[in-house]
Amino acid sequence: MNHIGEVIETSTLRFTCQSVKLNDGPDFGSFVKAISNDITIYGIVYNVSTMSDDQTRRPVAFGLSEEELKMQQPQIFELMHTYFDVQIIGYKKDRYIGLVPPKPVKIHAFTYQCDDNDLNCIREDLNFIKYILNGKTGVEDELIAAAIRNLYYATNHEESYLIDVGKELIRLLKNDFDRYVTIKRMCNI
């Protein structure tokens, strides 16, 4: 299994990774995992960015294609990296638990895309919905819609999954019907 990133910043609720390849971070709303402290920590990608290593200098436009830039200014690609931010939604020691892990991910732990077995564990425990809705990422509604879509496609389009998710959303958003309707529309399933 090939890793897609390495943890460079961590806390109990989220972590940030540097992508293995420039401009090749995981998709928004995709599920990832990191193995650390003898547990697997699961999360969902809520932000992907590419920037210069030197925070005091911004890249400038050259008006060249990527291929032309690689030939004329190859050093540019050595000075930039792609990063992705992950909100933690659960962990696995002996079994999957949709709660905050007892410890944060270790710095320099590798990050991997979740496989079908991981996605099935996440799908069966709907706590991820609560964590995303209350996550303070700034994109909670879009993120929950992306998560629902991704898990729906991973379940071979099972209607029963959508019914369960819909019931959980209604329970969590019982006092905010407009938000529920907005998320439902964003799912676009």
BATORSE-970595 format. One line per 10 residues: number of its first residue (from 1); their letters; for each residue x, y, z of N, C-alpha, C, CB. Coordinates in Angstrom, 1 decimal, padded with zeros to 4 digits, always signed. Glycine has a CB too. Layout:
N
NUM	a	X:Y:Z:X:Y:Z:X:Y:Z:X:Y:Z  ... $
***
This chain:
189
1	mnhigeviet	+000.8:-001.2:+000.0:+000.0:+000.0:+000.0:+000.9:+001.2:+000.0:-001.0:+000.0:+001.2  +000.7:+002.1:-001.0:+001.5:+003.3:-001.1:+000.9:+004.5:-000.4:+001.7:+003.7:-002.6  +001.7:+005.2:+000.4:+001.2:+006.4:+001.1:+001.0:+007.6:+000.2:+002.1:+006.7:+002.3  +000.1:+008.4:+000.5:-000.2:+009.6:-000.3:+000.3:+010.9:+000.4:-001.7:+009.7:-000.5  +000.7:+010.8:+001.6:+001.1:+012.0:+002.3:+001.8:+011.6:+003.6:+000.0:+012.9:+002.6  +002.4:+012.7:+004.3:+003.0:+012.5:+005.6:+002.6:+013.6:+006.5:+004.6:+012.5:+005.4  +002.2:+013.2:+007.7:+001.7:+014.2:+008.7:+002.8:+015.2:+009.1:+001.2:+013.4:+009.9  +002.5:+016.5:+009.0:+003.4:+017.5:+009.4:+002.9:+018.4:+010.5:+003.8:+018.4:+008.2  +001.6:+018.3:+010.8:+001.0:+019.0:+011.9:-000.1:+018.2:+012.4:+000.5:+020.4:+011.5  -000.3:+018.1:+013.8:-001.3:+017.2:+014.3:-001.9:+017.8:+015.6:-000.7:+015.9:+014.6 $
11	stlrftcqsv	-003.2:+017.4:+015.8:-003.9:+017.7:+017.1:-004.9:+016.6:+017.3:-004.6:+019.1:+017.0  -005.6:+016.6:+018.4:-006.6:+015.6:+018.7:-007.7:+015.5:+017.7:-007.2:+015.8:+020.1  -008.1:+016.7:+017.1:-009.2:+016.7:+016.2:-008.9:+016.7:+014.7:-010.0:+017.9:+016.5  -007.7:+017.1:+014.3:-007.3:+017.2:+012.9:-005.8:+017.1:+012.7:-007.9:+018.5:+012.3  -005.4:+016.8:+011.5:-004.0:+016.8:+011.1:-003.8:+017.4:+009.7:-003.4:+015.4:+011.3  -002.6:+017.8:+009.4:-002.2:+018.3:+008.1:-001.1:+017.4:+007.6:-001.8:+019.8:+008.2  -001.2:+017.2:+006.3:-000.2:+016.3:+005.6:+000.4:+017.0:+004.4:-000.8:+015.0:+005.2  +001.7:+016.7:+004.2:+002.3:+017.1:+002.9:+002.1:+016.0:+001.9:+003.8:+017.5:+003.1  +001.6:+016.3:+000.8:+001.4:+015.3:-000.3:+002.7:+014.7:-000.8:+000.5:+015.8:-001.4  +002.7:+013.5:-001.2:+003.9:+012.9:-001.8:+004.2:+013.6:-003.1:+003.6:+011.4:-002.0 $
21	klndgpdfgs	+003.2:+014.0:-003.9:+003.5:+014.6:-005.2:+002.9:+016.0:-005.2:+002.9:+013.8:-006.3  +003.6:+016.9:-005.9:+003.1:+018.3:-006.1:+001.8:+018.2:-006.9:+004.2:+019.1:-006.8  +000.8:+019.0:-006.5:-000.5:+019.2:-007.2:-001.2:+017.8:-007.3:-000.2:+019.7:-008.6  -001.0:+016.9:-006.4:-001.6:+015.6:-006.4:-002.1:+015.2:-005.0:-000.7:+014.6:-007.0  -002.9:+016.1:-004.4:-003.5:+015.8:-003.1:-004.7:+015.0:-003.3:-003.7:+017.0:-002.3  -005.2:+014.4:-002.2:-006.5:+013.6:-002.3:-007.7:+014.6:-002.6:-006.8:+012.8:-001.0  -008.8:+014.0:-003.1:-009.9:+014.8:-003.4:-010.6:+015.4:-002.1:-010.9:+014.0:-004.2  -011.2:+016.5:-002.2:-012.0:+017.1:-001.1:-013.1:+016.0:-000.8:-012.7:+018.4:-001.6  -013.3:+015.8:+000.5:-014.3:+014.8:+000.9:-013.9:+013.4:+000.8:-015.5:+015.0:+000.1  -012.6:+013.1:+000.5:-012.2:+011.7:+000.5:-011.8:+011.3:+001.8:-011.0:+011.5:-000.6 $
31	fvkaisndit	-011.9:+010.0:+002.1:-011.5:+009.4:+003.4:-010.1:+008.9:+003.4:-012.5:+008.3:+003.8  -009.3:+009.2:+004.4:-007.9:+008.8:+004.6:-007.7:+008.2:+005.9:-007.0:+010.0:+004.3  -006.5:+007.6:+006.1:-006.2:+007.0:+007.4:-004.7:+007.2:+007.6:-006.6:+005.5:+007.5  -004.3:+007.2:+008.9:-002.9:+007.2:+009.3:-002.8:+006.2:+010.4:-002.4:+008.7:+009.7  -001.7:+005.4:+010.4:-001.4:+004.5:+011.4:-000.4:+005.0:+012.4:-001.0:+003.1:+010.8  -000.8:+005.1:+013.7:+000.0:+005.8:+014.7:-000.3:+005.3:+016.1:-000.1:+007.3:+014.6  +000.6:+005.1:+016.9:+000.4:+004.7:+018.3:-000.4:+003.4:+018.3:-000.4:+005.8:+019.1  -000.1:+002.5:+017.4:-000.8:+001.1:+017.4:-002.3:+001.2:+017.1:-000.6:+000.4:+018.7  -002.8:+002.4:+016.6:-004.2:+002.5:+016.1:-004.2:+003.1:+014.8:-005.0:+003.3:+017.1  -005.3:+002.9:+014.1:-005.5:+003.5:+012.8:-006.5:+004.7:+013.0:-006.1:+002.5:+011.7 $
41	iygivynvst	-006.1:+005.8:+012.6:-006.9:+007.0:+012.8:-007.5:+007.4:+011.4:-006.1:+008.2:+013.4  -008.8:+007.6:+011.4:-009.5:+007.9:+010.1:-010.0:+009.4:+010.1:-010.8:+007.0:+010.0  -010.0:+009.9:+008.9:-010.4:+011.3:+008.7:-010.9:+011.6:+007.3:-009.3:+012.2:+009.1  -011.4:+012.8:+007.2:-011.9:+013.2:+005.9:-011.2:+014.5:+005.5:-013.5:+013.4:+005.9  -010.8:+014.5:+004.2:-010.0:+015.7:+003.7:-011.0:+016.8:+003.5:-009.3:+015.3:+002.3  -010.7:+018.0:+004.1:-011.5:+019.2:+003.9:-010.8:+020.4:+003.3:-012.0:+019.6:+005.3  -009.5:+020.2:+003.0:-008.8:+021.3:+002.3:-007.6:+020.8:+001.7:-008.5:+022.5:+003.3  -007.3:+021.2:+000.4:-006.1:+020.9:-000.3:-005.5:+022.2:-000.8:-006.4:+019.8:-001.5  -004.2:+022.4:-000.6:-003.6:+023.6:-001.1:-002.2:+023.3:-001.6:-003.6:+024.7:+000.0  -001.8:+024.1:-002.5:-000.4:+024.1:-003.0:+000.2:+025.5:-002.8:-000.3:+023.6:-004.5 $
51	msddqtrrpv	+001.4:+025.5:-002.3:+002.0:+026.8:-002.0:+003.5:+026.6:-001.9:+001.5:+027.4:-000.6  +004.2:+027.8:-001.8:+005.6:+027.9:-001.7:+006.1:+027.5:-000.3:+006.1:+029.3:-002.0  +007.2:+026.9:-000.2:+007.8:+026.5:+001.1:+008.1:+027.8:+001.9:+009.1:+025.7:+000.9  +008.5:+028.8:+001.2:+008.8:+030.1:+001.8:+007.5:+031.0:+001.9:+009.9:+030.9:+001.0  +007.0:+031.0:+003.1:+005.7:+031.8:+003.3:+005.8:+033.3:+003.1:+005.2:+031.5:+004.7  +007.0:+033.8:+003.0:+007.2:+035.2:+002.7:+007.2:+035.5:+001.2:+008.5:+035.7:+003.4  +007.3:+034.5:+000.4:+007.3:+034.7:-001.1:+006.2:+034.0:-001.8:+008.7:+034.3:-001.7  +005.4:+034.7:-002.6:+004.3:+034.0:-003.3:+004.9:+033.7:-004.7:+003.1:+035.0:-003.4  +004.3:+032.6:-005.3:+004.7:+032.3:-006.7:+004.2:+033.5:-007.6:+004.1:+031.0:-007.1  +004.8:+033.6:-008.7:+004.4:+034.7:-009.7:+004.1:+034.0:-011.0:+005.5:+035.7:-009.9 $
61	afglseeelk	+003.2:+034.6:-011.8:+002.8:+034.0:-013.1:+003.9:+034.3:-014.1:+001.5:+034.7:-013.5  +004.2:+033.3:-014.9:+005.2:+033.4:-015.9:+004.6:+033.4:-017.3:+006.2:+032.3:-015.8  +003.3:+033.0:-017.4:+002.7:+032.9:-018.7:+003.2:+031.8:-019.6:+002.9:+034.2:-019.5  +003.7:+030.7:-018.9:+004.2:+029.5:-019.6:+003.4:+028.3:-019.2:+005.7:+029.3:-019.3  +003.4:+027.3:-020.1:+002.7:+026.1:-019.7:+003.6:+025.3:-018.7:+002.5:+025.1:-021.0  +003.0:+024.3:-018.0:+003.7:+023.6:-017.0:+005.0:+023.0:-017.6:+002.8:+022.5:-016.4  +004.9:+022.4:-018.8:+006.0:+021.8:-019.5:+007.1:+022.8:-019.7:+005.6:+021.1:-020.8  +006.7:+024.0:-020.2:+007.7:+025.1:-020.5:+008.4:+025.5:-019.2:+007.0:+026.3:-021.2  +007.6:+025.6:-018.1:+008.1:+026.0:-016.8:+009.1:+025.0:-016.3:+007.0:+026.2:-015.8  +008.8:+023.7:-016.5:+009.7:+022.7:-016.1:+011.1:+022.7:-016.8:+009.1:+021.3:-016.3 $
71	mqqpqifelm	+011.0:+023.1:-018.1:+012.2:+023.2:-018.9:+013.0:+024.5:-018.5:+011.9:+023.2:-020.4  +012.3:+025.6:-018.4:+013.0:+026.9:-018.2:+013.2:+027.3:-016.7:+012.2:+028.0:-018.8  +012.4:+026.8:-015.8:+012.5:+027.2:-014.4:+012.3:+025.9:-013.5:+011.4:+028.3:-014.0  +013.1:+024.9:-013.7:+012.8:+023.6:-012.9:+012.9:+023.8:-011.4:+013.8:+022.6:-013.4  +013.6:+024.8:-010.9:+013.7:+025.0:-009.5:+012.4:+025.3:-008.8:+014.7:+026.0:-009.2  +011.5:+025.9:-009.6:+010.2:+026.3:-009.0:+009.5:+025.1:-008.4:+009.3:+026.9:-010.1  +009.5:+024.0:-009.0:+008.8:+022.8:-008.6:+009.4:+022.2:-007.3:+008.7:+021.8:-009.7  +010.7:+022.5:-007.1:+011.3:+022.1:-005.8:+011.0:+023.0:-004.6:+012.9:+022.1:-006.0  +010.5:+024.2:-004.9:+010.2:+025.1:-003.9:+008.7:+025.1:-003.4:+010.6:+026.5:-004.3  +007.9:+024.3:-004.1:+006.5:+024.2:-003.7:+006.1:+022.8:-003.3:+005.7:+024.7:-005.0 $
81	htyfdvqiig	+005.0:+022.8:-002.5:+004.4:+021.5:-002.1:+002.9:+021.6:-002.0:+005.0:+021.1:-000.7  +002.3:+020.4:-002.1:+000.8:+020.3:-001.9:+000.6:+019.8:-000.5:+000.2:+019.4:-003.0  -000.4:+020.4:+000.2:-000.8:+020.0:+001.5:-002.2:+019.7:+001.6:-000.4:+021.1:+002.6  -002.6:+018.8:+002.5:-004.1:+018.6:+002.7:-004.4:+018.5:+004.2:-004.5:+017.3:+002.0  -005.5:+019.0:+004.6:-006.0:+019.1:+006.0:-007.1:+018.0:+006.1:-006.5:+020.5:+006.3  -007.0:+017.3:+007.3:-007.9:+016.2:+007.5:-008.6:+016.4:+008.9:-007.1:+014.9:+007.5  -009.9:+016.3:+008.9:-010.7:+016.3:+010.1:-010.8:+014.8:+010.6:-012.1:+017.0:+009.9  -010.5:+014.5:+011.8:-010.6:+013.2:+012.3:-012.0:+012.8:+012.6:-009.7:+013.0:+013.6  -012.4:+011.6:+012.2:-013.8:+011.1:+012.4:-013.9:+009.8:+013.2:-014.5:+010.9:+011.1  -012.7:+009.2:+013.5:-012.8:+007.9:+014.3:-011.4:+007.2:+014.3:-013.8:+007.0:+013.7 $
91	ykkdryiglv	-011.4:+006.1:+014.9:-010.2:+005.3:+014.9:-010.5:+003.8:+015.1:-009.3:+005.8:+016.1  -009.5:+003.0:+014.9:-009.6:+001.6:+015.0:-008.5:+001.0:+015.8:-009.7:+000.9:+013.6  -008.8:+000.3:+016.8:-007.8:-000.5:+017.5:-008.1:-002.0:+017.2:-007.8:-000.2:+019.1  -009.1:-002.5:+017.9:-009.6:-003.9:+017.6:-010.7:-003.8:+016.6:-010.0:-004.6:+018.8  -011.5:-002.7:+016.7:-012.6:-002.5:+015.8:-012.8:-001.0:+015.6:-014.0:-003.1:+016.4  -013.6:-000.6:+014.6:-013.8:+000.8:+014.3:-014.6:+001.5:+015.4:-014.4:+001.0:+012.9  -014.2:+002.6:+015.8:-015.0:+003.4:+016.8:-015.1:+004.8:+016.3:-014.3:+003.4:+018.2  -016.3:+005.3:+016.1:-016.5:+006.6:+015.5:-016.4:+007.7:+016.5:-017.9:+006.7:+014.8  -015.3:+007.8:+017.2:-015.0:+008.8:+018.3:-013.7:+009.4:+018.1:-015.2:+008.2:+019.7  -013.4:+010.5:+018.8:-012.0:+011.1:+018.7:-011.1:+010.1:+019.3:-012.0:+012.4:+019.5 $
101	ppkpvkihaf	-009.9:+009.8:+018.7:-008.9:+008.9:+019.2:-008.3:+009.3:+020.5:-007.8:+008.6:+018.2  -007.8:+008.4:+021.3:-007.2:+008.8:+022.6:-005.9:+009.6:+022.5:-006.9:+007.5:+023.4  -005.2:+009.5:+021.3:-004.0:+010.3:+021.1:-004.1:+010.8:+019.7:-002.7:+009.5:+021.4  -003.4:+012.0:+019.4:-003.3:+012.5:+018.0:-002.4:+011.6:+017.2:-002.9:+013.9:+018.0  -002.5:+011.8:+015.9:-001.5:+011.1:+015.0:-000.1:+011.6:+015.3:-001.9:+011.3:+013.5  +000.9:+010.7:+015.2:+002.3:+011.2:+015.3:+002.7:+011.9:+014.1:+003.2:+009.9:+015.6  +003.6:+012.9:+014.4:+004.2:+013.7:+013.3:+005.0:+012.7:+012.5:+005.2:+014.8:+013.9  +005.0:+012.8:+011.2:+005.7:+012.0:+010.2:+005.1:+010.7:+009.9:+007.1:+011.8:+010.6  +003.9:+010.4:+010.5:+003.1:+009.2:+010.1:+002.7:+009.3:+008.7:+001.9:+009.0:+011.1  +002.7:+008.2:+008.0:+002.2:+008.2:+006.6:+000.7:+008.2:+006.6:+002.8:+007.0:+005.8 $
111	tyqcddndln	+000.1:+008.8:+005.5:-001.3:+008.8:+005.3:-001.6:+008.0:+004.0:-001.8:+010.3:+005.2  -002.8:+007.3:+004.1:-003.2:+006.4:+003.0:-004.6:+006.7:+002.7:-003.0:+004.9:+003.4  -005.0:+006.4:+001.4:-006.4:+006.4:+001.1:-007.1:+005.2:+001.8:-006.6:+006.3:-000.5  -008.4:+005.4:+002.2:-009.1:+004.3:+002.8:-009.5:+003.3:+001.7:-010.4:+004.9:+003.6  -009.4:+002.0:+002.1:-009.9:+001.0:+001.2:-011.4:+000.7:+001.4:-009.0:-000.3:+001.3  -011.9:-000.3:+000.7:-013.3:-000.6:+000.8:-013.7:-001.1:+002.2:-013.7:-001.6:-000.2  -012.8:-001.9:+002.8:-013.1:-002.3:+004.2:-013.2:-001.2:+005.2:-012.0:-003.3:+004.7  -012.3:-000.2:+005.0:-012.3:+001.0:+005.9:-013.6:+001.8:+005.7:-011.1:+001.9:+005.6  -014.0:+001.9:+004.4:-015.2:+002.7:+004.1:-016.4:+002.0:+004.6:-015.3:+002.9:+002.6  -016.5:+000.7:+004.6:-017.6:+000.0:+005.2:-017.7:+000.2:+006.7:-017.5:-001.5:+004.9 $
121	ciredlnfik	-016.6:+000.2:+007.4:-016.6:+000.5:+008.8:-017.1:+001.9:+009.1:-015.2:+000.3:+009.4  -016.7:+002.9:+008.4:-017.1:+004.2:+008.5:-018.6:+004.4:+008.2:-016.3:+005.2:+007.6  -019.0:+003.7:+007.2:-020.4:+003.8:+006.7:-021.4:+003.2:+007.8:-020.6:+003.0:+005.4  -020.9:+002.2:+008.5:-021.8:+001.5:+009.4:-022.0:+002.3:+010.7:-021.3:+000.1:+009.7  -021.0:+003.2:+011.0:-021.1:+004.0:+012.2:-021.3:+005.5:+011.8:-019.7:+003.9:+013.1  -022.5:+006.0:+011.9:-022.8:+007.3:+011.4:-022.3:+008.4:+012.2:-024.3:+007.4:+011.3  -021.5:+008.2:+013.2:-021.0:+009.3:+014.0:-020.2:+010.3:+013.2:-020.1:+008.8:+015.2  -019.6:+009.9:+012.1:-018.9:+010.8:+011.2:-019.7:+012.0:+010.8:-018.4:+010.1:+010.0  -021.0:+011.8:+010.7:-021.9:+013.0:+010.3:-021.8:+014.1:+011.4:-023.4:+012.5:+010.2  -021.9:+013.7:+012.7:-021.9:+014.6:+013.8:-020.6:+015.4:+013.8:-022.1:+013.9:+015.1 $
131	yilngktgve	-019.5:+014.6:+013.6:-018.1:+015.3:+013.7:-018.0:+016.3:+012.5:-017.0:+014.2:+013.6  -018.4:+015.9:+011.4:-018.3:+016.8:+010.2:-019.2:+018.1:+010.4:-018.7:+016.1:+008.9  -020.4:+017.9:+010.8:-021.4:+019.0:+011.0:-020.9:+020.0:+012.0:-022.7:+018.5:+011.4  -020.2:+019.5:+013.0:-019.7:+020.4:+014.1:-018.2:+020.6:+014.0:-020.0:+019.7:+015.5  -017.6:+020.4:+012.9:-016.1:+020.4:+012.7:-015.5:+021.8:+012.6:-015.8:+019.7:+011.5  -016.2:+022.8:+012.4:-015.5:+024.2:+012.3:-014.5:+024.2:+011.2:-014.9:+024.6:+013.7  -014.7:+023.6:+010.1:-013.8:+023.6:+009.0:-014.1:+024.8:+008.1:-013.8:+022.3:+008.2  -015.3:+025.3:+008.2:-015.7:+026.4:+007.3:-016.5:+025.9:+006.0:-014.6:+027.2:+006.8  -016.4:+024.6:+005.9:-017.1:+023.9:+004.7:-017.9:+022.7:+005.1:-016.0:+023.5:+003.6  -018.5:+022.8:+006.3:-019.2:+021.6:+006.9:-020.2:+021.0:+006.0:-019.8:+022.0:+008.2 $
141	deliaaairn	-021.1:+021.9:+005.5:-022.2:+021.4:+004.7:-021.7:+020.7:+003.4:-023.2:+022.5:+004.3  -020.8:+021.4:+002.7:-020.2:+020.8:+001.5:-019.5:+019.5:+001.8:-019.2:+021.8:+000.8  -018.8:+019.5:+002.9:-018.0:+018.3:+003.3:-018.9:+017.1:+003.7:-017.1:+018.6:+004.5  -020.0:+017.3:+004.4:-020.9:+016.2:+004.7:-021.6:+015.7:+003.4:-022.0:+016.7:+005.7  -021.9:+016.6:+002.5:-022.5:+016.1:+001.2:-021.5:+015.3:+000.4:-022.9:+017.4:+000.4  -020.2:+015.7:+000.4:-019.2:+014.9:-000.3:-019.0:+013.6:+000.4:-017.9:+015.7:-000.3  -019.0:+013.6:+001.7:-018.8:+012.3:+002.4:-020.0:+011.3:+002.1:-018.7:+012.6:+003.9  -021.2:+011.9:+002.1:-022.4:+011.0:+001.8:-022.3:+010.5:+000.4:-023.7:+011.8:+002.0  -021.9:+011.3:-000.5:-021.8:+010.8:-001.9:-020.7:+009.8:-002.0:-021.4:+012.0:-002.9  -019.5:+010.0:-001.5:-018.4:+009.1:-001.6:-018.8:+007.7:-000.9:-017.2:+009.6:-000.9 $
151	lyyatnhees	-019.4:+007.7:+000.2:-019.8:+006.5:+000.8:-021.0:+005.8:+000.1:-020.2:+006.7:+002.3  -021.9:+006.6:-000.5:-022.9:+006.0:-001.3:-022.4:+005.3:-002.5:-023.9:+007.1:-001.7  -021.4:+005.9:-003.2:-020.8:+005.2:-004.3:-020.0:+004.0:-003.9:-020.0:+006.2:-005.1  -019.4:+004.0:-002.7:-018.7:+002.9:-002.2:-019.6:+001.7:-001.8:-017.8:+003.3:-001.1  -020.9:+002.0:-001.6:-021.8:+001.0:-001.2:-022.6:+000.4:-002.3:-022.8:+001.5:-000.1  -022.1:+000.7:-003.5:-022.8:+000.2:-004.7:-024.2:+000.8:-004.8:-022.8:-001.3:-004.8  -024.4:+002.0:-004.4:-025.6:+002.7:-004.5:-026.8:+002.1:-003.7:-026.0:+002.8:-006.0  -026.5:+001.7:-002.5:-027.5:+001.1:-001.7:-028.5:+002.2:-001.2:-026.9:+000.4:-000.5  -029.8:+002.0:-001.5:-030.8:+003.0:-001.0:-030.9:+003.0:+000.5:-032.2:+002.6:-001.7  -030.7:+001.8:+001.1:-030.9:+001.7:+002.6:-029.8:+002.6:+003.3:-030.7:+000.3:+003.0 $
161	ylidvgkeli	-028.7:+002.8:+002.7:-027.6:+003.7:+003.2:-028.2:+005.1:+003.2:-026.3:+003.6:+002.4  -028.7:+005.5:+002.1:-029.3:+006.9:+002.0:-030.4:+007.1:+003.0:-029.8:+007.2:+000.6  -031.2:+006.2:+003.2:-032.3:+006.3:+004.2:-031.7:+006.4:+005.6:-033.2:+005.0:+004.2  -030.7:+005.6:+006.0:-030.1:+005.7:+007.3:-029.4:+007.1:+007.5:-029.1:+004.6:+007.5  -028.7:+007.5:+006.5:-028.0:+008.8:+006.6:-029.1:+010.0:+006.7:-027.1:+009.1:+005.3  -030.1:+009.9:+005.9:-031.2:+010.9:+006.0:-031.8:+011.0:+007.3:-032.3:+010.6:+004.9  -032.1:+009.8:+007.9:-032.6:+009.8:+009.3:-031.7:+010.4:+010.3:-033.0:+008.4:+009.7  -030.4:+010.1:+010.2:-029.4:+010.7:+011.1:-029.3:+012.2:+010.9:-028.0:+010.0:+010.9  -029.3:+012.7:+009.7:-029.2:+014.1:+009.4:-030.5:+014.8:+010.0:-029.1:+014.4:+007.9  -031.6:+014.2:+009.8:-032.9:+014.8:+010.4:-032.8:+014.9:+011.9:-034.1:+014.0:+009.9 $
171	rllkndfdry	-032.2:+013.9:+012.5:-032.1:+013.9:+014.0:-031.1:+015.0:+014.4:-031.6:+012.5:+014.5  -030.0:+015.1:+013.8:-029.0:+016.1:+014.2:-029.4:+017.5:+013.8:-027.7:+015.7:+013.5  -030.2:+017.6:+012.7:-030.6:+019.0:+012.3:-032.0:+019.3:+012.5:-030.2:+019.2:+010.8  -032.6:+018.6:+013.5:-034.1:+018.8:+013.7:-034.5:+020.2:+013.9:-034.5:+018.0:+015.0  -033.6:+021.1:+014.4:-034.0:+022.5:+014.6:-033.5:+023.4:+013.4:-033.4:+023.0:+015.9  -033.0:+022.8:+012.4:-032.5:+023.6:+011.2:-032.8:+022.9:+009.9:-030.9:+023.7:+011.4  -034.1:+022.9:+009.6:-034.6:+022.2:+008.4:-034.0:+022.8:+007.1:-036.1:+022.4:+008.4  -033.8:+024.1:+007.1:-033.2:+024.7:+005.9:-031.8:+024.1:+005.6:-033.1:+026.2:+006.0  -031.0:+024.0:+006.6:-029.7:+023.4:+006.5:-029.8:+021.9:+006.0:-028.9:+023.4:+007.8  -030.7:+021.2:+006.5:-030.9:+019.8:+006.1:-031.2:+019.8:+004.6:-032.1:+019.1:+006.9 $
181	vtikrmcni	-032.2:+020.6:+004.2:-032.6:+020.7:+002.7:-031.4:+021.1:+001.9:-033.7:+021.7:+002.5  -030.6:+022.0:+002.3:-029.4:+022.4:+001.6:-028.4:+021.3:+001.4:-028.7:+023.6:+002.3  -028.1:+020.6:+002.5:-027.2:+019.4:+002.4:-027.7:+018.4:+001.5:-026.9:+018.8:+003.8  -029.0:+018.1:+001.6:-029.7:+017.1:+000.8:-029.5:+017.4:-000.7:-031.2:+016.9:+001.1  -029.7:+018.7:-001.0:-029.5:+019.1:-002.4:-028.1:+019.0:-002.9:-030.0:+020.6:-002.6  -027.1:+019.3:-002.0:-025.7:+019.3:-002.3:-025.3:+017.8:-002.6:-024.9:+019.9:-001.2  -025.9:+016.9:-002.0:-025.6:+015.5:-002.2:-025.7:+015.1:-003.7:-026.4:+014.5:-001.3  -026.7:+015.6:-004.3:-026.9:+015.4:-005.8:-026.8:+014.0:-006.2:-025.8:+016.2:-006.5  -027.5:+013.2:-005.5:-027.6:+011.7:-005.8:-028.9:+011.4:-006.4:-027.3:+010.8:-004.5 $
***
